[in-house]
């Protein structure tokens, strides 16, 4: 039986009673990082599972058979199972704090859903019951901003700390991306009615839309699928009706709009007053000073190239750009907007181009278009790929779907002056972590973690890195898909500077060994006796 993380499905635990007793860049950026806190977590090696602390000291010895430990990190307490009871145990004294039912789900960090009878309640890792058992299921919502629950056929929401946010009143809830990029709003449906609910405040409003775009200038574009665009502010108030064919990203107090599929675009303020009359073929986002627009073909003698205009519509600069896009490169090569910046392109042939960055706040070219690809990932940090770019074949798809080979550009990292911080010879994706303190870099060997100067903190060897700032630790997992659910196996932990706390290594014969941060063996002490073991048979999955 595999040990599984509780945020996916119930964990069945069984332990005997005895176990309870027993850089160097000129533009260097530095970030203060907290030290590692005490925690405990289960690790499975060669078919045996044990509980260790942050220093890889054994708290519960490694034993084979049905695992009885929880894979997600905890602080001060341990969740174990004795008989049919789930026990919350003090890590130091080994005294039982509280007993629950047998199954549970992780909800948000520090909180879990416990089963009593046939209903789930919510408790914290100290044993306090935040919600009595009344739910049919509980699950993490968004990116741990709230806890979702079901009662019968209805859904509701709790705050991240388990306190009540809504009742069980919705048929469905829909989160597209990170709710914090939508000012905390998520879409919920009840019958034929659409609602938006703020996962932080509990505020709710009736809505005439089902999609919310990322926030820009304190406003968000909203829409129904292929049925008109409108605008709301960060408080959820609809400021522009959902009647436009297209709305651009809000910026600089203005939003670009188009009223028909073949109509020209112009700009209006957030009260709906036209500021620049529709007369352009394409309209970009405004910064503090300028926006890039493409004139209609019959209005330009300059091969329809983009011009920069101010907020009165006056042309302030003629450019050589033939196209523009959002300045941030995101997952899978997609782009999104960056306030005050635009990616710009000049054509060099029928299917070739060069890319640069334009500063909309200062109405000037930030980086000349000499790159094949370029995008902003952090202040004064740019990913890039040169013309004549290196590329590698990457596979996507999973059984039973066929694997498709695609060509991915190798990306590097540089600062505004053009100083290369990471050469474009390894990574196919570099993005800023949500904390703003790290860069996540993806290679064919796994995910790496870099500091903002491009220095490697954790080399690419694990499929997924989870940063837990509250514990001052980073956890490395291998990942596979079990049906539609992601299952992950804990393989390593690091402090926030990337120093190893412990890791699971593999000997040449294939056997695994847990080692501490200094590389000293923890379990097994002698790996040779496990060389014939099917070492992955009971790895800790989540």
Beta strands, then each sheet from edge to edge (+ up, - down):
strand 1: 3-4
strand 2: 40-45
strand 3: 48-53
strand 4: 58-64
strand 5: 77-82
strand 6: 85-90
strand 7: 96-100
strand 8: 104-106
strand 9: 111-116
strand 10: 119-124
strand 11: 129-135
strand 12: 137-141
strand 13: 146-151
strand 14: 154-159
strand 15: 172-174
strand 16: 185-190
strand 17: 193-198
strand 18: 204-207
strand 19: 211-212
strand 20: 219-223
strand 21: 229-233
strand 22: 238-244
strand 23: 246-247
strand 24: 254-258
strand 25: 265-269
strand 26: 274-283
strand 27: 291-295
strand 28: 306-309
strand 29: 315-318
strand 30: 323-325
strand 31: 328-329
strand 32: 335-336
strand 33: 341-349
strand 34: 352-359
strand 35: 364-378
strand 36: 381-386
strand 37: 391-396
strand 38: 404-409
strand 39: 411-414
strand 40: 420-427
strand 41: 429-432
strand 42: 439-443
strand 43: 446-450
strand 44: 456-462
strand 45: 464-468
strand 46: 473-482
strand 47: 485-495
strand 48: 500-506
strand 49: 512-516
strand 50: 521-523
strand 51: 540-541
sheet 1: 1+ 51+
sheet 2: 2+ 3- 4+
sheet 3: 5+ 6- 7+
sheet 4: 8+ 9- 10+ 11-
sheet 5: 12+ 13- 14+
sheet 6: 15+ 16- 17+ 18-
sheet 7: 19+ 20- 21+ 22-
sheet 8: 23+ 24- 25+ 26- 27+ 28- 29+
sheet 9: 30+ 33- 34+ 35- 36+ 39- 40+
sheet 10: 31+ 32-
sheet 11: 37+ 38-
sheet 12: 41+ 42- 43+ 44-
sheet 13: 45+ 46- 47+ 48- 49+ 50-
end
